[in-house]
């Protein structure tokens, strides 16, 4: 398969007029000699450049050079939508990056990653931060909870204080998913009931700067607030949360209940069974595998 060829800092000038219908052009012999490797259909994309009286570029034609014979370049005219035209002797010819070359580079790996043959990776936005490390982009590490461990306190916990929620008020709490998970229920703790009222519970994604964005499809449900205690809402459809991504848990009521206030903290790991040796507070000594980083 024919492929484009490249050489740094290459330019030349036309040594003779180039008619619009000509399939060859003449440049300096020594400049043409630098265009190596034109075999098997491999080619150079060269740009003819016209200028006005002030030296400002005002006309261009991209041509494909496929062979050289002592300064006579065989060319295919009018590449990448540029028109073939008459060019005067002395016109500049240069090897420049073109939109077509960049498109080939982008698509060289199939559009989904570098892969064999290079290419520019189409990075899917997964809500995580990326940073440059040497020659590649890598995700900021996200530590995941081991499959056989659980949390003493999740990133969203409740305090002993309560909050009066005004009717029609939307309250949102940030939540950082510690690992990939599926949520099918949400709940609130009611300390002062509001008769015949409900809380609409919903999960929102974050936007590019971390503020609440679009709601997850069907990730909503109603929790009755007519009695104290834990009020549970079953979501219309399970919500798939991605580990390391920030979400927002939203409460919207049609009454005026008092709900247990929430705080945002860090998860504390503990292994199930006798392997966990409680120490003090909410921490614990663990002998299970440490969190994995990905």
C-alpha contacts under 8 A as a table, 3 or more apart, distances in Angstrom:
res1	aa1	res2	aa2	distance
1	X	40	X	7.93
1	X	41	X	7.63
2	X	40	X	6.54
2	X	41	X	4.87
2	X	42	X	4.68
2	X	43	X	7.38
3	X	41	X	7.37
3	X	42	X	4.91
3	X	43	X	6.55
4	X	42	X	5.81
4	X	43	X	5.08
4	X	44	X	5.69
4	X	45	X	7.24
4	X	101	X	7.80
5	X	37	X	7.60
5	X	38	X	7.89
5	X	42	X	6.67
5	X	43	X	5.65
5	X	44	X	5.15
5	X	45	X	7.89
6	X	44	X	6.54
6	X	95	X	7.81
7	X	10	X	6.39
7	X	34	X	7.77
7	X	35	X	7.27
7	X	95	X	7.70
9	X	95	X	7.55
10	X	31	X	7.66
10	X	94	X	5.93
10	X	95	X	5.71
11	X	31	X	7.34
11	X	92	X	7.17
11	X	93	X	5.55
11	X	94	X	4.11
11	X	95	X	6.31
12	X	27	X	6.19
12	X	28	X	6.56
12	X	31	X	6.17
12	X	32	X	7.96
12	X	92	X	6.01
12	X	93	X	5.09
12	X	94	X	6.28
13	X	27	X	5.64
13	X	28	X	6.91
13	X	89	X	7.54
13	X	90	X	5.23
13	X	91	X	5.37
13	X	92	X	4.60
13	X	93	X	5.49
14	X	17	X	6.97
14	X	18	X	7.74
14	X	25	X	7.12
14	X	26	X	5.75
14	X	27	X	4.86
14	X	28	X	7.56
14	X	88	X	7.47
14	X	89	X	5.01
14	X	90	X	4.92
14	X	91	X	5.32
14	X	92	X	6.64
14	X	93	X	7.05
15	X	26	X	5.42
15	X	27	X	5.18
15	X	28	X	6.76
15	X	89	X	5.41
15	X	90	X	6.18
16	X	25	X	7.49
16	X	26	X	6.11
16	X	27	X	7.84
16	X	88	X	7.11
16	X	89	X	4.57
16	X	90	X	7.46
17	X	86	X	7.54
17	X	87	X	5.88
17	X	88	X	4.63
17	X	89	X	4.50
18	X	22	X	6.48
18	X	24	X	7.92
18	X	25	X	6.17
18	X	86	X	5.75
18	X	87	X	4.99
18	X	88	X	6.36
18	X	89	X	7.26
19	X	22	X	5.35
19	X	85	X	6.75
19	X	86	X	4.59
19	X	87	X	6.46
20	X	84	X	5.31
20	X	85	X	4.24
20	X	86	X	4.63
20	X	87	X	7.52
21	X	84	X	7.43
21	X	85	X	7.81
22	X	25	X	7.50
23	X	74	X	6.10
23	X	75	X	5.32
23	X	76	X	6.19
23	X	77	X	6.99
24	X	72	X	6.51
24	X	73	X	5.40
24	X	74	X	4.44
24	X	75	X	5.27
25	X	72	X	5.68
25	X	73	X	5.38
25	X	74	X	6.80
25	X	75	X	7.25
26	X	71	X	5.59
26	X	72	X	4.55
26	X	73	X	6.24
27	X	31	X	7.12
27	X	32	X	6.56
27	X	71	X	5.27
27	X	72	X	6.59
27	X	73	X	7.62
28	X	31	X	5.28
28	X	32	X	6.21
28	X	71	X	5.69
29	X	32	X	5.17
29	X	33	X	6.17
29	X	70	X	5.47
29	X	71	X	4.16
29	X	72	X	7.92
30	X	33	X	5.11
30	X	34	X	6.99
30	X	71	X	7.47
31	X	34	X	5.57
31	X	35	X	7.56
31	X	71	X	7.60
32	X	35	X	5.57
32	X	68	X	6.75
32	X	70	X	7.31
32	X	71	X	5.17
32	X	72	X	7.83
32	X	73	X	7.56
33	X	36	X	6.87
33	X	68	X	7.65
33	X	70	X	7.51
33	X	71	X	7.26
35	X	38	X	7.45
35	X	44	X	7.63
35	X	68	X	7.84
37	X	42	X	7.11
38	X	41	X	6.62
38	X	42	X	4.99
38	X	43	X	5.57
38	X	44	X	7.86
38	X	66	X	5.72
38	X	67	X	5.70
38	X	68	X	7.94
39	X	42	X	5.51
39	X	43	X	7.94
39	X	66	X	7.67
39	X	67	X	7.64
41	X	66	X	6.44
42	X	66	X	6.51
43	X	64	X	6.28
43	X	65	X	5.47
43	X	66	X	4.75
43	X	67	X	7.71
44	X	64	X	5.77
44	X	65	X	5.18
44	X	66	X	6.82
44	X	95	X	7.56
45	X	62	X	6.57
45	X	63	X	5.75
45	X	64	X	4.72
45	X	65	X	6.31
45	X	95	X	6.41
45	X	96	X	7.40
46	X	62	X	5.64
46	X	63	X	5.35
46	X	64	X	6.29
46	X	65	X	6.97
46	X	93	X	6.53
46	X	94	X	5.62
46	X	95	X	4.71
46	X	96	X	6.62
47	X	60	X	6.54
47	X	61	X	5.58
47	X	62	X	4.42
47	X	63	X	6.27
47	X	93	X	5.54
47	X	94	X	5.33
47	X	95	X	6.13
47	X	96	X	6.61
48	X	60	X	5.51
48	X	61	X	5.17
48	X	62	X	6.37
48	X	63	X	7.76
48	X	91	X	6.90
48	X	92	X	5.90
48	X	93	X	4.55
48	X	94	X	6.67
49	X	57	X	6.62
49	X	58	X	7.64
49	X	59	X	5.82
49	X	60	X	4.77
49	X	61	X	6.90
49	X	91	X	6.60
49	X	92	X	5.53
49	X	93	X	6.32
49	X	94	X	7.87
50	X	57	X	5.67
50	X	58	X	5.73
50	X	59	X	4.62
50	X	60	X	6.13
50	X	91	X	6.68
50	X	92	X	7.35
51	X	54	X	7.52
51	X	55	X	5.16
51	X	56	X	5.08
51	X	57	X	4.19
51	X	58	X	5.22
51	X	59	X	6.66
52	X	55	X	5.28
52	X	56	X	5.48
52	X	57	X	6.53
52	X	58	X	6.44
53	X	56	X	7.45
60	X	82	X	6.85
61	X	77	X	7.83
61	X	78	X	6.16
61	X	79	X	7.26
61	X	82	X	5.07
61	X	83	X	6.08
61	X	84	X	6.41
61	X	85	X	7.77
62	X	77	X	7.03
62	X	78	X	5.93
62	X	79	X	5.08
62	X	80	X	6.92
62	X	82	X	6.15
63	X	75	X	6.09
63	X	76	X	5.56
63	X	77	X	4.83
63	X	78	X	5.97
63	X	79	X	5.47
64	X	75	X	5.18
64	X	76	X	4.99
64	X	77	X	6.73
64	X	79	X	7.00
65	X	68	X	7.97
65	X	73	X	6.15
65	X	74	X	5.64
65	X	75	X	4.39
65	X	76	X	6.65
66	X	73	X	7.26
66	X	74	X	5.74
66	X	75	X	6.10
66	X	76	X	7.98
67	X	73	X	5.67
67	X	74	X	5.27
67	X	75	X	7.69
68	X	71	X	6.09
68	X	72	X	5.58
68	X	73	X	4.58
68	X	74	X	6.46
69	X	72	X	5.05
69	X	73	X	6.52
76	X	79	X	7.40
77	X	83	X	7.99
77	X	84	X	5.97
78	X	81	X	6.27
78	X	82	X	4.98
78	X	83	X	4.95
78	X	84	X	4.89
79	X	82	X	5.73
79	X	83	X	7.78
80	X	99	X	7.98
80	X	100	X	6.75
87	X	91	X	6.63
88	X	91	X	5.89
97	X	101	X	6.49
97	X	102	X	7.44
98	X	101	X	5.26
98	X	102	X	6.49
99	X	102	X	5.18
99	X	103	X	6.18
100	X	103	X	5.05
100	X	104	X	6.31
101	X	104	X	5.13
101	X	105	X	6.30
102	X	105	X	4.97
102	X	106	X	6.10
103	X	106	X	5.03
103	X	107	X	6.20
104	X	107	X	5.21
104	X	108	X	5.80
104	X	119	X	7.99
105	X	108	X	5.19
105	X	118	X	7.56
105	X	119	X	5.13
105	X	120	X	6.52
106	X	109	X	7.26
106	X	111	X	6.54
106	X	119	X	5.00
106	X	120	X	4.61
106	X	121	X	7.44
107	X	110	X	5.20
107	X	111	X	5.10
107	X	119	X	5.78
107	X	120	X	7.00
108	X	111	X	7.19
108	X	114	X	7.80
108	X	117	X	6.17
108	X	118	X	5.91
108	X	119	X	4.36
108	X	120	X	7.46
109	X	112	X	6.76
109	X	113	X	5.81
109	X	114	X	5.02
109	X	115	X	5.36
109	X	116	X	6.58
109	X	117	X	5.99
109	X	118	X	5.36
109	X	119	X	4.29
109	X	120	X	6.91
109	X	121	X	7.55
110	X	113	X	6.92
110	X	114	X	7.98
110	X	115	X	7.98
110	X	119	X	7.32
111	X	114	X	7.94
111	X	119	X	7.09
111	X	120	X	6.83
111	X	121	X	6.06
111	X	122	X	5.89
112	X	121	X	5.52
112	X	122	X	5.36
112	X	123	X	7.64
113	X	119	X	6.79
113	X	120	X	6.49
113	X	121	X	4.07
113	X	122	X	6.35
113	X	123	X	7.93
114	X	117	X	7.15
114	X	118	X	4.58
114	X	119	X	4.78
114	X	120	X	5.88
114	X	121	X	5.55
115	X	118	X	5.79
115	X	119	X	7.32
125	X	128	X	7.39
126	X	245	X	7.79
127	X	206	X	7.94
127	X	208	X	7.51
127	X	245	X	5.77
127	X	246	X	7.89
128	X	139	X	6.78
128	X	140	X	7.06
128	X	244	X	6.80
128	X	245	X	6.28
129	X	139	X	5.89
129	X	140	X	5.54
130	X	137	X	6.35
130	X	138	X	5.50
130	X	139	X	4.35
130	X	140	X	5.53
131	X	137	X	5.66
131	X	138	X	5.68
131	X	139	X	6.39
131	X	140	X	6.72
132	X	135	X	7.27
132	X	136	X	6.02
132	X	137	X	4.68
132	X	138	X	6.42
133	X	136	X	5.59
133	X	137	X	6.00
133	X	138	X	6.62
139	X	294	X	7.99
141	X	293	X	5.83
141	X	294	X	5.60
142	X	243	X	7.47
142	X	244	X	5.64
142	X	293	X	5.59
142	X	294	X	5.71
143	X	178	X	7.32
143	X	179	X	7.88
143	X	244	X	7.78
143	X	291	X	5.69
143	X	292	X	5.58
143	X	293	X	4.64
143	X	294	X	6.82
144	X	178	X	5.86
144	X	179	X	5.21
144	X	243	X	7.26
144	X	291	X	5.24
144	X	292	X	5.40
144	X	293	X	6.38
144	X	294	X	7.88
145	X	149	X	6.58
145	X	150	X	7.25
145	X	178	X	6.58
145	X	179	X	6.41
145	X	269	X	7.43
145	X	290	X	7.97
145	X	291	X	5.22
145	X	292	X	7.16
146	X	149	X	5.39
146	X	150	X	7.91
146	X	289	X	6.72
146	X	290	X	6.93
146	X	291	X	5.54
146	X	292	X	6.97
148	X	271	X	6.60
148	X	272	X	7.12
148	X	288	X	7.90
149	X	269	X	6.53
149	X	270	X	5.73
149	X	271	X	4.50
149	X	272	X	6.20
149	X	288	X	7.56
150	X	269	X	5.80
150	X	270	X	5.68
150	X	271	X	6.40
150	X	272	X	7.32
151	X	154	X	5.96
151	X	267	X	5.87
151	X	268	X	5.26
151	X	269	X	4.73
151	X	270	X	6.01
152	X	267	X	7.01
152	X	268	X	5.43
152	X	269	X	6.30
152	X	270	X	6.62
152	X	282	X	6.62
152	X	283	X	7.86
153	X	156	X	7.68
153	X	157	X	6.52
153	X	266	X	7.44
153	X	267	X	5.35
153	X	268	X	5.82
153	X	282	X	7.49
154	X	157	X	6.12
154	X	265	X	7.25
154	X	266	X	6.67
154	X	267	X	4.79
154	X	268	X	7.32
155	X	175	X	6.44
155	X	176	X	6.65
155	X	177	X	7.98
155	X	264	X	5.45
155	X	265	X	4.63
155	X	266	X	4.80
155	X	267	X	5.30
156	X	173	X	7.93
156	X	174	X	7.85
156	X	175	X	6.34
156	X	262	X	6.57
156	X	263	X	5.73
156	X	264	X	4.63
156	X	265	X	6.09
157	X	262	X	5.52
157	X	263	X	5.35
157	X	264	X	6.29
157	X	265	X	7.06
158	X	260	X	6.39
158	X	261	X	5.76
158	X	262	X	4.26
158	X	263	X	5.94
159	X	162	X	7.69
159	X	260	X	6.71
159	X	261	X	5.67
159	X	262	X	5.79
159	X	263	X	6.77
160	X	260	X	6.98
160	X	261	X	7.36
161	X	260	X	6.21
161	X	261	X	5.79
162	X	191	X	7.20
162	X	258	X	6.15
162	X	259	X	5.48
162	X	260	X	4.42
162	X	261	X	4.95
163	X	258	X	5.32
163	X	259	X	5.41
163	X	260	X	6.24
163	X	261	X	5.63
164	X	256	X	6.67
164	X	257	X	6.00
164	X	258	X	4.34
164	X	259	X	6.52
165	X	169	X	6.72
165	X	253	X	7.32
165	X	255	X	7.90
165	X	256	X	5.44
165	X	257	X	5.81
165	X	258	X	6.02
165	X	259	X	7.13
166	X	169	X	5.49
166	X	253	X	7.44
166	X	255	X	6.87
166	X	256	X	5.00
166	X	257	X	7.57
167	X	252	X	7.84
167	X	253	X	5.51
167	X	254	X	4.82
167	X	255	X	4.66
167	X	256	X	5.26
168	X	252	X	6.32
168	X	253	X	5.72
168	X	254	X	5.62
168	X	255	X	7.59
169	X	252	X	5.78
169	X	253	X	6.60
170	X	250	X	6.73
170	X	251	X	5.75
170	X	252	X	4.65
170	X	253	X	7.48
171	X	250	X	5.55
171	X	251	X	5.17
171	X	252	X	6.50
172	X	248	X	5.93
172	X	249	X	5.39
172	X	250	X	4.29
172	X	251	X	6.43
173	X	248	X	5.39
173	X	249	X	5.15
173	X	250	X	6.51
173	X	262	X	7.80
173	X	264	X	7.90
174	X	246	X	6.70
174	X	247	X	5.80
174	X	248	X	4.47
174	X	249	X	6.37
174	X	264	X	7.35
175	X	246	X	5.60
175	X	247	X	5.03
175	X	248	X	5.65
175	X	249	X	6.82
175	X	264	X	7.50
176	X	243	X	7.61
176	X	244	X	6.18
176	X	245	X	5.80
176	X	246	X	4.40
176	X	247	X	6.14
177	X	180	X	7.04
177	X	181	X	7.73
177	X	241	X	6.69
177	X	242	X	6.52
177	X	243	X	4.87
177	X	244	X	5.53
177	X	245	X	5.96
177	X	246	X	6.48
177	X	247	X	7.39
178	X	243	X	5.15
178	X	244	X	5.90
178	X	267	X	7.81
179	X	241	X	7.93
179	X	242	X	6.39
179	X	243	X	3.56
179	X	244	X	6.47
180	X	240	X	7.45
180	X	241	X	5.60
180	X	242	X	4.44
180	X	243	X	4.33
181	X	240	X	5.99
181	X	241	X	5.23
181	X	242	X	6.62
181	X	243	X	7.29
182	X	238	X	6.28
182	X	239	X	5.54
182	X	240	X	4.66
182	X	241	X	6.08
183	X	186	X	7.73
183	X	238	X	5.48
183	X	239	X	5.05
183	X	240	X	6.54
183	X	241	X	7.43
184	X	234	X	6.04
184	X	235	X	5.37
184	X	237	X	6.82
184	X	238	X	4.43
184	X	239	X	6.37
185	X	232	X	6.83
185	X	233	X	5.62
185	X	234	X	4.46
185	X	235	X	5.52
185	X	238	X	7.88
186	X	201	X	6.85
186	X	221	X	7.87
186	X	232	X	5.90
186	X	233	X	5.32
186	X	234	X	6.59
186	X	235	X	7.33
187	X	201	X	7.76
187	X	223	X	7.02
187	X	230	X	6.51
187	X	231	X	5.36
187	X	232	X	4.25
187	X	233	X	5.80
188	X	223	X	7.82
188	X	230	X	5.77
188	X	231	X	5.37
188	X	232	X	6.74
188	X	259	X	6.89
188	X	260	X	7.33
189	X	228	X	7.34
189	X	229	X	5.37
189	X	230	X	4.42
189	X	231	X	6.11
189	X	259	X	5.70
189	X	260	X	5.45
190	X	193	X	6.16
190	X	225	X	6.73
190	X	227	X	7.18
190	X	228	X	4.73
190	X	229	X	5.06
190	X	230	X	6.14
190	X	231	X	6.81
190	X	257	X	7.12
190	X	258	X	6.12
190	X	259	X	4.65
190	X	260	X	6.37
191	X	228	X	5.33
191	X	229	X	6.51
191	X	257	X	7.74
191	X	258	X	5.55
191	X	259	X	5.54
191	X	260	X	6.47
192	X	227	X	7.64
192	X	228	X	6.06
192	X	257	X	5.58
192	X	258	X	4.78
192	X	259	X	6.97
193	X	225	X	5.60
193	X	226	X	5.14
193	X	227	X	4.95
193	X	228	X	5.41
193	X	257	X	5.27
193	X	258	X	6.77
194	X	197	X	5.79
194	X	225	X	5.68
194	X	226	X	5.14
194	X	227	X	7.29
194	X	255	X	6.01
194	X	256	X	5.94
194	X	257	X	4.89
195	X	225	X	6.82
195	X	226	X	4.41
195	X	227	X	7.51
195	X	255	X	7.81
196	X	224	X	7.80
196	X	225	X	7.26
196	X	226	X	5.74
196	X	255	X	7.86
197	X	224	X	6.35
197	X	225	X	5.48
197	X	226	X	6.20
197	X	253	X	7.17
197	X	254	X	5.71
197	X	255	X	5.11
198	X	222	X	6.21
198	X	223	X	5.50
198	X	224	X	4.50
198	X	225	X	5.12
198	X	226	X	7.59
198	X	253	X	5.80
198	X	254	X	6.08
198	X	255	X	6.98
199	X	222	X	5.57
199	X	223	X	5.11
199	X	224	X	6.42
199	X	225	X	6.70
199	X	251	X	6.20
199	X	252	X	5.45
199	X	253	X	4.34
199	X	254	X	6.84
200	X	220	X	6.93
200	X	221	X	5.77
200	X	222	X	4.66
200	X	223	X	6.50
200	X	250	X	7.90
200	X	251	X	5.73
200	X	252	X	5.03
200	X	253	X	6.13
201	X	220	X	5.41
201	X	221	X	5.41
201	X	222	X	6.18
201	X	223	X	7.31
201	X	233	X	7.03
201	X	249	X	7.31
201	X	250	X	5.60
201	X	251	X	4.87
201	X	252	X	6.63
202	X	215	X	7.30
202	X	216	X	7.89
202	X	219	X	5.66
202	X	220	X	4.21
202	X	221	X	6.70
202	X	249	X	6.07
202	X	250	X	5.14
202	X	251	X	6.79
203	X	215	X	5.93
203	X	216	X	5.96
203	X	219	X	5.84
203	X	220	X	6.77
203	X	247	X	6.83
203	X	248	X	5.71
203	X	249	X	4.86
203	X	250	X	6.10
204	X	212	X	6.17
204	X	213	X	6.19
204	X	214	X	5.72
204	X	215	X	4.01
204	X	216	X	5.57
204	X	247	X	5.70
204	X	248	X	4.94
204	X	249	X	6.49
204	X	250	X	7.38
205	X	212	X	6.01
205	X	213	X	5.23
205	X	214	X	5.64
205	X	215	X	5.95
205	X	216	X	6.56
205	X	246	X	6.97
205	X	247	X	4.80
205	X	248	X	6.28
206	X	209	X	7.47
206	X	210	X	4.94
206	X	211	X	5.22
206	X	212	X	4.61
206	X	213	X	4.76
206	X	214	X	7.34
206	X	246	X	6.08
206	X	247	X	5.70
206	X	248	X	7.09
207	X	210	X	5.20
207	X	211	X	5.46
207	X	212	X	5.96
207	X	213	X	4.67
207	X	214	X	7.64
208	X	211	X	7.57
210	X	246	X	7.18
212	X	247	X	7.50
212	X	248	X	6.28
215	X	219	X	7.43
216	X	219	X	5.35
216	X	239	X	7.03
217	X	237	X	7.87
217	X	239	X	7.99
218	X	235	X	7.05
218	X	236	X	5.26
218	X	237	X	5.30
218	X	238	X	7.81
218	X	239	X	7.88
219	X	235	X	5.44
219	X	236	X	6.04
219	X	237	X	5.77
219	X	238	X	6.46
219	X	239	X	5.58
220	X	233	X	7.99
220	X	234	X	7.71
220	X	235	X	4.84
220	X	236	X	5.84
220	X	237	X	7.69
221	X	233	X	5.06
221	X	234	X	5.49
221	X	235	X	4.55
221	X	236	X	6.04
222	X	232	X	7.81
222	X	233	X	5.01
222	X	234	X	7.23
222	X	235	X	7.96
223	X	231	X	5.39
223	X	232	X	5.21
223	X	233	X	4.47
223	X	234	X	7.98
224	X	227	X	7.62
224	X	231	X	6.02
224	X	232	X	7.55
224	X	233	X	7.94
225	X	228	X	7.20
225	X	231	X	6.63
225	X	257	X	7.01
228	X	231	X	7.84
235	X	238	X	6.18
235	X	239	X	7.90
241	X	245	X	7.71
242	X	245	X	5.80
253	X	256	X	7.22
268	X	282	X	7.10
268	X	283	X	6.27
268	X	284	X	7.80
269	X	283	X	7.73
269	X	284	X	7.34
269	X	286	X	7.78
270	X	276	X	6.09
270	X	284	X	6.25
270	X	285	X	7.51
270	X	286	X	6.13
271	X	275	X	6.22
271	X	276	X	5.28
271	X	286	X	6.31
271	X	287	X	7.47
271	X	288	X	6.06
272	X	275	X	6.72
272	X	276	X	6.44
273	X	276	X	6.38
274	X	277	X	7.25
275	X	286	X	6.74
275	X	287	X	6.11
275	X	288	X	7.30
276	X	284	X	6.88
276	X	285	X	6.32
276	X	286	X	5.40
276	X	287	X	7.02
277	X	284	X	6.12
277	X	285	X	5.38
277	X	286	X	6.67
278	X	283	X	7.05
278	X	284	X	4.61
278	X	285	X	6.21
279	X	283	X	6.46
279	X	284	X	5.29
279	X	285	X	6.65
280	X	283	X	6.08
280	X	284	X	7.10
